[in-house]
Amino acid sequence: MKILIINGPNLNNLGSRDSTIYGSMTLSEINDYLLRFANDIGVELSFFQSNHEGGLVDFIQQNTLSSDGILINAGAITHYGLSLK
C-alpha cells in the first residue's frame, strides 16, 4: 500500500515558528516519525510539500494512479483552495 503525504503552505517552517502554537517538531521530524510507523505496518509513504496551490494540484494529478490514498494538510489554503476540493 502506498500513501501520499502532502503538506501545504508554510508547513516547511514548522520548528522555527512559535512553538507554543505550532509545536517544536520540524516537518522533516514529523515525516521521519510517520515513516517509522509506516515501515512497522508495511505501508509505503511518499512525501511532498509546496507553498503553492498549483504545485499541490500537479503532484496529486501526477501521482494519484500510482497510490492507494492521500493524506493532505493543505494548511492556509484549506478554506479557499477550491482546486484541491
N, C-alpha and C positions, 0 to 999 in steps of 0.2 A: 504494500500500500504506500502511495506517495501523496503527501500533503504539502501544499504551498502555504508558506507563512509569509504574509505580506504586511508591511508596515508603511504608513503614510507619512505626511509632512511632520518635520521636527522630531520624529521619534529617534532619529540618528543622534540627537542631542541629549538623550537620556543619560543620566550620570553626571552631567555638567550643569543641569538646571536645578532649581530649588528642590533639594532632597526632601523637604518636609511635605511637598506637594507631589513630586514625581518619583520619589524614592532615590536610592543611590546606585542601583544597578544600571550598567550601560546596556544598550541594545545587543551588543556582542555577548555580554554575560547572560542575558536572557536567552538569546539564541543557543548558546552553549548548554544552558540548563535544559532547554527543550530538546536539544539533540541527544543529550544523555538519556533522558526519559524515553524518547522515541526509539533509540537503539535498544533499550531494555525490552521494549514491546514489539520490536520488529517493524517499525514504521520508518520510512524514508522521508526526510524533510528537505524542502528547498526554500531558501530564504531570499527575500527581496525587500528593499526599502527604496522609496523615492519621495522627493519633496514635490513632485509634480503629478497631478491627476492623470495626465496623458501617459506618463511613464508607467503608472499602475495599470491603466487600461491595456496598454501594449503588452505588458508582462502577462496579464491574465489571458488575453487573447492568444498569445504565443504558447502558453503552457497548459491551457485548460484540458486539451485532449490527452495530454501525457500525465495527468494527475487524477487522483481519486477524490480530492477535496481541496477546499481553500479556507484558510483562516485569515481574515483580514482585520487589522486595526487601522482604519482609514484616518484616524486622528482628526485633525481640524476640518477635513472635507466630508466628514460623516453627514453633516446636516444638509449640505448643498451640492455634494458631488453626485449629481444625477446620473452621470455616465457609469458610475460604479454600482448603481442600484439595480 
